[in-house]
Each structure stands twice: as C-alpha cells, then as structure tokens.
Amino acid sequence: MNIIIDNIKTNYVVEGEGETILMLHGWGSNLMPFQPLIKHLSNYYKVYALDLPGFGQSEEPNTPWCVDDFVHFIISFTKQMGITDAILIGHSFGGECIIKLANIPTLPFQINKIILMGSAGIRHPKTMKQKMKIRMFKLGKWFLKLKPIQLLYPDALEQFQSKSGSADYRLATPLMRQSFVKVINEILDESYFTNIKPSTLLIWGENDTATPLCDGQYMEKTIPDAGLVTIKNAGHYVFLDQAFTVHKVIDSFLNIKE
C-alpha cells in the first residue's frame, strides 16, 4: 500500500489484528526480507512494516537525511497510522532508529518492548588501512570535481563513486550516498543505551560481520533491561539465516503461546 507521509510517497504493509508491532528495516534493504517474520507475527499481532524513504518502493527525500530525519519520519508515520503504543522491531539501521526513538522523552506513542536484530548504532575506530583508503577517496573526489576534469570527463566522478566505498555506498543513488555519509558519521554515546527503558531483546548472528557480535554484547551491558541471544550459523540477516530459531526466540520474549 502507498500513503503520503511528509510529502513522500511511502510504501507499507499492515497485516493481522491486536496489539501493534512496527518493524523497521536496515540500510539498503526494504520491508520484503521481513515477510516471513511478518507472516508469523501477524497471527498474533497487528504488524506494520514500511519502506523507509529512499528504499524499496518509497520515494527518496528531497535532501540528504541524517538519522534524526528518518526518526522524525517514523514518528509521522505512527501518527498517520493512529499508532498509540507498539512493540518495535528493528534490523541494522532500523535498530539505530529505534535506539534514538527510545531516547525521545516526548514521543507521541508508547514503546512497549524492543527487539533489535544486528542493530547498528556503534561505530568502531578506523584502522590505519581504512583511514588511508578514505584519504585516497577524498583526494580522488577533489581531483574529479575540478572544472577542467569535469569538462573533459563529465561522468568520471559518478563512475568513481559507484566503484568506491562499501556496498551500501556504491549501490546508493547520489542523494542517498550523502545520507549514508551523514548516518555513519553520527556517533551514539553510552547514554543513548543506558536511557532505554523498555525491556529489550537483542538477537545476533554469531557470524555477523556488518554489526559484529561485540556490538550486541556492548548493548546487553549498557541497556538496563536487555538480554542477548546469539544465533549460531547466522550472519547479519539473522532472521532469514535461522528463521525458525529467531521466531521461537521472539515468541518466548513476547509470551506467544501457540
């Protein structure tokens, strides 16, 4: 289904009846990978999932966004859907948005519980190799932005950017690349985690390389009411790699009895 939220055409799904669950996907993804989990949980809850702006079938924002812009958009979505309280489930970047939502004292809806799967939000110090790669990338961008070079090779900068950086950066449109840079440059200090009040379930794939298991271990230590479940033989998309196990873990946390 499509709806206009803050002047952005937004794709979303809603399935089931009962208490509300809101699911937020990761960067570079969309609501589709959530489908098996949506199908499972919609037997017991009213489940909402949306494509965040710039992903899936939702339109891009007009300007590059930071994390707070996505958070404010999510709040607008809940208002338009009439959501007054919800269980929040987030994967990767969606989890980072939930962490920020949980730190807003005037949030217009109540967070009942939180489930974070391979959540983003922790930035690790860059290695010397990574720092050198960034410097070379910036130097290349500076050179290709020079007017004489742009006149001679008008497509060179776009081609250079599309072959550089992480997969999330390379696969993004020029505007979403700028958003990506804003997002990854934001650092959440410890207070963002210690301020989370709702009971929180952390689900991590033991082989997650995008948001390593140590991130989940850190969140378990710093979020007051948190428990970490490590899933074997699973990576960043833990809810797809080991769907049956993840569903059972979530059922236990939500007290679902079949």
Salt bridges, closest charged atoms under 4 A:
ASP68 OD1 - LYS100 NZ 2.71
GLU96 OE2 - ARG123 NH2 2.83
GLU158 OE2 - ARG177 NH2 3.28
GLU186 OE2 - LYS100 NZ 2.41
GLU206 OE1 - LYS232 NZ 3.95
ASP208 OD2 - HIS236 ND1 2.87
ASP215 OD1 - HIS124 NE2 2.65
ASP251 OD1 - HIS40 NE2 2.71
GLU258 OE2 - LYS248 NZ 3.56
